[in-house]
């Protein structure tokens, strides 16, 4: 079972005083097992979005400390800012990342809220998936009236807090109230406009957001609000589902923005929100100049955006991860107001910071030197995998060149599909470069286990057997993936750009070498195994794949030679 991980994204009502912000974020780093991912202050909004991740118990401990410290440092009776808010810690959502359900996450939200209410005496409202009623699911309902209306709200039995005091005492006057939730991954996304009009920005936000705007009789701005038969306001829905939004003016930048919350990016991704903002802005005589992400974004969202904009240009989608991210940044103007640094804004990259260096992160000279050194790893298995990487990279290059060839515009999609297949094979083989070395190290670790008594000997023997099997499975994956990658070189030899046909041939040579090299590593590792059925099976399958790879290489080279 994978480790349970949740993300916590408290928003505190302080974005100007860097000393206070640091005092709040410092408490997070006192909790072992919690990683602070991002701190994003906004001067005009006077709000800081903090992001950290870890196992549930540690995360809610850190969240409690954040709420406590913010309540000590921020006096809501003196606070002001552009963003709606009702407390020193305004919202504190918990987001399931891996190994945990939304229901389990909601239970942790309740546990956190009850502790804050009991120990800190701060009124707590549960919203979204932690809500105690349908009405409270919507954060806007829980925060209606904001801090200025909190006195009246707390005196209304209908809006009694889910935890904490139901009175606006001197302490609550200082701290305000906090909304705590369990929710899906939310992307806070601002779209920059070439206007200073908050009113016009707000109109565009109303055009876009799911809740839309209220319908009015006569004048659409000043007319009487239209009502249904139950006396409820009739709404004109916006164009995008799972999007909340308002317009505001940001003095810091001297522009108006659309402030959008994308509450489910599988329904409305960032790139769709950006394009719709461009369309609705243009209809109102306004131009989008760029956008900004507040907090972090999943890698997949950036890759999907890159592919979306490439597809609109009829360009191949089979390019590297870094290229897709670059296309996404430039297409949405994410560097319009400040540099967009993927290592600081993409959640997977932030989480991987500080991990041991990978072989594939070395430059070419460093990789060669490391291979030539007296260390036994990286060895033949890792090298076979990397030769496979080079082979399919050449095939992918031919596919991308063919996709972009003048006069072949009607065939770009066909070549794009081949390039995407090549990228997938390349990425798997890159992973296997390091994994083969890890597999070798696991065998070494198993041999170092103690063998002082019969129990230790048995455990050591089993550990060596298991590690050896893994050290066979990894080069077998290299063998299989390298053979499968040859489909790209074959297709490019058949129909790719003629001036690059030799590249397809070299790619095939590399792939066949990777297959044979990986199979040598399979064979050297099977000798110590006692599981003879496993050995016979893997050798039989390996022989078949190696034979097919050699035959396919010959076929590809014949095509290449005939066209040279």
ABEGO torsion letter per residue (X at the ends): XBBBBBBBBBBBBBAABAAAAAAAAAAAAABBGBBBABBBBBAAAGBBBBBBBEBAAAAAAAAAAAAAAAAAABBAAABBEABBBABABABBBBBBABGBBAAAAAAAAAAAAAAAAAAAGBBBBBBEAABABAAAABAAAAABGEAAAAAAAAABAAABBABEBABBBAAAAAAEBBBBBBBBBBBBBBBBBABABAAAAAAAAAAABAAEBBBBBEBAAABBBBBBAAGBBBBBBBABBGBBBBBBBBAAAGBBBBBBBBABAAABBAAAAAAAAAAAAAAAGBBBAEBBBBEBBBAAAAAAAAAAAAAAAGBBABBBAAAAAAAAAAAAGAAAABBBBAAAABAAAAAABGBBBBAAABBAAAAAAAAABABAOBBAAAAAAAAAAAAAAAAAAAAAAAAABBGAAAAAAAAAAAAAAAAAAAAAAAAAAAAAAAAAAAAAAAAABBAABAAAAAAAAAAAAAAAAAAAAAAAAAAAAAAAAAAAAAAAAAABBAAAAAAAAAAAAAAAAAAAAAAAAAAAAAAABABAAAAAAAAAAAAAAAAAAAAAAAAAAAAAAAAX
